């Protein structure tokens, strides 16, 4: 009587194993699951051993002396020093911008003695200062007593966007003066970036007035042209008839869109005081009759309908996940079935621009008091939570400036 049951049990176990649900299958799955973990463990163990070797002063002395490893050792030493000296480099750039030297040299090299008289600085002192600019390739020596534009300085000629951002970084440097205070959230309210961005962390946004928002509106408008060009080159606006720019500031982005696409209707939504600032600056807009300005808080007030393309340009990374999803859901309710949402901002984890999204903006937004840079995958997840299903991330032309996500309902 017991034998048939044993046979049946064995037969059942065999069937379960063949169906992938028996003990053998469990062992197989465990082995399969454990294999990647073992590989990761081996790789991490190797990295730890290699790090220990690199940390050894004996190895460092050897690698600096051995002909085959000496170039690598010198390169890494310089990289570490460049990290230490980064503040000096950035301040050199700030000084050259404040001297208006890039535009001054755009017409050709100038003798150091001539510049010394113009700036009322002793020639030797100026030469040493200019030497710092030459070393970081912003400038170049021209002859025995001349200085001209270097390969990294030439693109800065007439570049108001970069100049404004460099000046703006002075506020960030105040927050970074004590980086541990920034890490522990002990920076003082009303100073540094928190004082510059008045809407950050405020629940009473309607209490702001045009004077409160004018400085950051000017900054965003001044730095927008480069971003707008990248967005317009990276996405085809020809298939649309009406663009709504959410958080559009003074309208710099829509101004660029309007100049390139003369048949598009344009709507700007931003806080009422920001819209008031935009209204004061419509004179240089290509065709003000095509532009509608709407004052409102995009997290609370009604989002205008009728646009088949809604843009978020440098908006989402200023906000926490909860508000990002809230905003995206509000946009999802007004966007037509055939409409498109275009997200443009610096993103984390972008190959070739890691220092921008993952280093610079990570600390910038921490100092600002809200928001964080996100990877395309993280943004895609938030878009899906909000009801968007067709999402793509085209390869960015210039990831240092911005990356794009295109989403449809």
Secondary structure, 3 states (H helix, E strand, C coil): CHHHHHHHHHHHHHHHHHCCCCHHHHHHHHHHHHHHHHHHHHHHHHHHHHHHHHHCHHHHHHHHHCHHHHHHHHHHHHHHHHHHHHHHHHHHHHHHHHCCHHHHHCCCCEEHHHHHHHHCCCHHHHHHHHHHHHHCCCEEEECCCEEEECCCCHHHCCCHHHHHHHHHHHHHHHHHCCHHHHHCCCCCCCCHHHHHCCCCCCCCHHHCCHHHHHHHHHHHHHHHHHHHHHHHHHCCCCCCCEEEEECCCCCHHHHHHHHHCCCCEEEEEECHHHHHHHHCCCCCCCCHHHEEEEECCCCCCCCCCCCCEEEEECCHHHCCHHHHHHHHHHHHHHCCCCCEEEEEECCCCCCCCHHHHHHHHHHHHHHHCCCCCCCHHHHHHHHHHCCCCEEECCCCCCCCCCEEEEEEC
